[in-house]
Structures are given as structure tokens and as C-alpha cells.
Amino acid sequence: MVDTDFAWRLAQDLVRIDSSDPGAYEDEIERFVKALVEAQLERLSHPVLHAVQVEELEVLPGRRNLMVTVPGRSDEPRLVYICHMDTVTLGDGWDADITPLGAVVRDGKLYGRGACDMKGGLACAITALVHALERVAAEGELPRRGFSLICSVDEEDFMRGSEAAIDAGWVGSREWVLDTEPTDGQIQVAHKGRTWFEIEMAGAAMAEVVCSLRRAFVALPAHDELGPSTITFGQIEGGYRPYVVPDHAKVWVDMRLTPPTDTAAATRMVEQAIAVAEAAVPGCHGSYTVTGDRPTIERNPASPLLAALKCAADDVTG
């Protein structure tokens, strides 16, 4: 049985490892997790554990996904925990006694970069894996349902780790997939879609595009559970002097969409905004590229994973 402080100590160990993105990235933390799993397998040393698979997938130079799979005896869908290993940059403004890699525990709370997003959740997932390995060794047989832990890279940027895991067949549409990143300490059963655009404008009309899209989003209907669609103009570049009319501008747009608004509707809004800008400033010309397209996930009342989660939460918390 895993001791009750294992997840706490592990979360501290993970926070102490710099896996900032951009920054140190995930090499060291991936090596740490892999070594921990291999040490647990060696410690338990049971023949049935020879079936456990440890796989790595290089997504980017020096940046590897890690998957550990405990096979099941049946062909039921696996339970898959997926966790990202990177954090946002370490940042400035930390207190003298609470540093980004200090992993200080105060009043029952862990402080440090990534403690919530998502090294605490990663520690919990690894703890669940270790518990599963110990149970398999104690019972001498594999579980009925298979279990996988996927540790991914690049979540804080373009999410190429998750995409690579799907492309490699590590996770498919049948699996029960659980992301252990905490959000308000609640089980989240739905998620906004995410569509990214790169919009370019030849001539000084990008402000017209931005204003037009803002007005369009204000008018969109909200979803009962997911709320309103939102738009962020995260990066803008163009021009070279404040007193010179720019000949070119580019903006990166992050849209978080909720039904009934989808990528097709968002594309129409972008096209309309470009048309408005071209009409407002003669001689300007705009274009766009869709660089990310992830659909909304709505609540599925019939989800067996959700039902199992609720039962587990009720049993543990009352």
C-alpha cells in the first residue's frame, strides 16, 4: 500500500525540477518519472509485472512523452491518466522564502511553479500507478481493466505532446481518459473548444479586424454550462516606427468556443472582419490561417467514466 505522504513528497520533488516552457523543458522531469517507475518495478520484482510496458516517444528534440501501461485481462477500454510535465515560465516576483522551485509547504499548501498546473495532479497520477503496481504484485494477476499513465510535453505551448500520443496510437476513442489537472477541485465534465487563427493584413487596417471580431464575439450566444465564447489577441506584430504607417501586421488569435459557435462559424467571422477592414481602408488586403482546431466537449450524461468517478468521490469523501 502506498504511504499516505507519498503523493505529497512526490509533488515536492516534481516542483523542484525546472520543466518550464519555454525554459528548461521536460528532459529532466521525464527522466525522473521514468527512473521512479523502473525503481518501483524492480522493488516489487514480481513475474506478472513483466507485462508492464514503459514507452518513450520523442516529440521534439530532447522532449519525450512517456507512457506506462499495466495491461488488463479483458478487452475493456483502458483507464488512461494523462498529465503534462511542462509548466509556464518561472517568472519574477516570488517571495524570498517562496521561490519557484522551492516546493515550500505552508499551512497545508504546496507553493512553487506548477504545484497546481500540474505537478500536483501528476504526482497523484504517479501515485495511482504505483498503487496499481503494488496491487498487481500482491494479487499476482493483472487487473481486469488496463491502466496507462501518459506524461506529455508541450502542453503550455502548442500541445504537440498530446497530439503525438494520439497519432502514435497511445490513446484512442475507446479509452476512459482522465486529465488529473485540478480545476477548482471539481470533476470537469465539459470543455470549451479551442480554435487558433493567424491573421495577416497588408496595410494599416488590423485595428479594424480586431474591433470587428470583438463586436462579433459580444453578440454570440452563451452555452448553459460552458458559458460564453471568448477571444484573446495574444500577440500582435507590425510596423517599425510609431510615426510610420505600417505596411504589414500580423495577429495571433485564441478563440475558446462554446456551442452553437464552432470553427466554421469562427472562420466566417474572421472572413467578415477582414472584408470590413478592406472596405474601411482602401488598398489593404487580409488573409488568415487556422493553426489550431479542437472541438468543444459537451457533458455526456451516459459516460461510464463519469459515473465511476462520482462513485469513487462519494466513497472517499461522503
N, C-alpha and C positions, 0 to 999 in steps of 0.2 A: 504494500500500500504506500502511495506517495505521502510523505510527511506534509503536514498542513502548511508549513512555511516554504515549501519548495518553490511554489509559483512566485512568492514574494522575493526570495533570494534570486531566482532566475530573472525576474523582471529588473531587479537592480543590476545584475550582470549585463543584461542586454542594453540598458540605458547607458552604462559606462562605455559601451562600444560606439564609436562615432560611425554612423552609417548615413550621414547627411547627404541630401541630393538636391542641388549639386554640392559636392564636397568629397568626403571620403568614399561614398557609395557603399556597396554591400559586401565586398570581398571578405572582410574580416568577420562580419557577423554571420555570413553564410558558413564560413569555415568553423566558427564557434558552434553553431547549431548542429552541423554535420558531425563534428567531433563528439558533442554531447550525446547524440543519438547512438553513434557507434560505441561509445563507452557504456551506455545502458545495455545495448545488445551483448556486449562482451561480459558485463557484470552478470546478467541474467543467464546467459550461456545455456539455453535450452534448445534442443534439436528442432522443435517446432518453429522457433524464431528464425531458422534458416530461410524460411519462406518470405520473410520481411524484405522488401526491396527499397534500396536507397539510390535515388537517381538524381543526377545533376543535368542542367540544361543551360548552356551559355547563351544568354540572350544578347548581351553586348560585351565587348572586350572586358574581361575581368569581372563580369557581373552575371552571376549564375542563379537560376531558380534551383530550388531543392525540393524534392518530393520523397516522402517516406510513406510506404504503403504496407499496411497489415492486411493481407488478403482475407477474404471471407470464405466460409464453407459453401455459401449459396451464391446464386447469381443475382441476389437482390442488389439494388443500387448502393454503391458505397456512400458512406458519410465522409464528406470532404471538408476539412477546415482549411481555409485559405487566408494567409496573412502576408502582408508586405513587410519587408525588412528595412526599407529606407525611411528616413524622416525628412522633414523640411530642414533648411539650413539651421545651424546652431544659433545664429542671431546674437544680438547685443542686448544690454540692459538687464542682465541677470544680477541677482544679489551676490554679495561677496561670499556668503556661505551656501548659496544655492546656485550651482553652476550647471551648464547644460549637460555635462557628463558626470556630475557628482552623485546622482542617484540617492539623494538625501531623503530619508523618511522622517516626516514630522507630523505629529498628531494623526497618525494612521494613514497618511497620504504620501505617495512617492512623487518626488519632484525631479525633473530632468527632461531634456529634449526627447520626445517620443514616448514618454511614460504612458500617455493615453493613446497617442496616434503613432504606432500601435503596438509598442513593445509590451505593454501590459496584456493586451489581447494575444500577442504572440507567445508570451510566457504561459498564459492559460492553455493555449492550444498545444504547446510542447508538453505541458503537464498532463493534459489529457492523453497524449500519445504515450508518454512514459507509463501512465496508469494502465493503458491498454496493453502495453508490452508486459507489464508485471502480471496482469490478469491472465494473459495468454500463457505465460510461463507457469503460473500457479495451477491453471486448469489443464495444461498440457494439450490444448487444442486451439485452433484458430476461431475467431468469433464467427457468428452466423453471417453478419453483415460486415463487409470490408470497411476499412478506415484508412484515409490518407490525410497527411498534412502536407500542404503545399506552401512553401515560403517563396515569395515572389519579389522581383526587383522592379524599380522604376515606377512605383505607384504614384509618387509625388511629382512625376513629370508626365509622360505620355502613356503610362500603364502598359508598356510593352511586355512586361513580365507576365501579366495575366493573359494577354493575347497570345504570347508564345506558348504558355501552358495549354491553352485551348487548341492551338494549331498542332501541338505535339501529341494531342490525344490524351493528355493527362487528366482532363475532366471533360465530360460530355453532358448531353442534355438529360441523361437518366439520373445522374448523381444527386444526392442531397448535399447542397453546397451551403456552407455556413461561414460567413466572414466574421471573425471574432473582434473586429474593431468596435469599441464601445461608442454608442451614440445615446447620450442621456441615460445610460444604464438600462435601456429598454430594448426588447426584441423588435427590430425594424423589419417590417414585412412588405415594404414597397420602397421604390426609389425613383427619383426623377431621372428622366433621360438626360443625356449629355451630348450636345452637338457643337462642334467647333468649326468656325469659319476663319479663313484668312481673306480679307477684303483689300484690294488694291485700287487706288484711284490716281489716274494721271491728271494732274491739275488740282487746284485748291478747292476741292469740294468734299473732302472727307467729313468735315463737320456736319454737312447736310445728311450724309449717310448715318452718322451716329445719332443725330437728333431724330431722324425719321424712324430708326429702329427703336429708340427709346419710346417714342409715341406709340408705335405698334404694340410693344410689349405691355404698356399700361392698359391697353384695350383688350388684352387676351383674357379669356375666362379662366377662373381658378378651378383646381381639382378638389373634390371634397376632402380627400385625405392628404394629398401631396402639396396642396396649396397652389400659389401662382407660379407660372413660368418666370424665370429671371434671366437677365442678361448682364454680362460683365465685359467691358472693353479693357482687357488685361494688359495689352501692350500696344503702343502706337509709335510709329516712327515716320519721319518725313521732314523734308526741308533741311537747310543747312545754315540759315541765318534768320534771326527773328524779324528782320525788316525786308526779307525777300519772299515773294510769293512762291510757295513750294510747287515744284513741278511733279511731285510724286509723294504719295503717302500710303502707308500700309497699317492695318489694324487687325489684331488677333481678337476674336470674339468667342466668348464662352457662354453658351446658352444651356440652361437647365430647364428642360421642357416637361410639362405635365399635360396629360390628355385634356382636351382633344388635340392640342398642338403637338405636331411631330416634326421630323426633319423636313419632310416635303413642304409643310406649311411654313417652316422657318426659312427654307430656301426661297419660297415665293416672297416672303417679307424682305429678304436681302435683295432679291432682284428688283423689287419695287423701290426699295431705298436707293439703290444705285440709279434707277431710272429718274427718281425725284431729284437726285443730286445732279445728274447730267442735264436735266431740264433747267435747274436753278442756276447752274454755272456753265454757260455755253463753252464748248470746246473741251470739256472734261470727259473722261471715259473711265468706267469702272469695270472690275472683274472680281471673281471670287473663287475660292476653292474650299470644299468641305474636307477638313482634315481629321474629323472625328465624328462618329455617328453611333451612339449607343441608345437603344430604345428605353422608354420607361418600363419599369417593372411594377405592375399593379398587384395588390393583395390577391392571393389565391386562397379563398376560404377552404378549399378542399386539399390544401397542401398537407401531406402526411408529416413532413418535417416540422411544419409549424405546430401541428398537434402534438408531436413528440416533445418539442421544445417547451410547450406550455405545461405538459405533464411533468417534465423534469423540473421546471421552475416551481410549479406548485409543490412538488415533493420536497424540494430543498428549502424553499422559503415560506411555505404555508400560504 
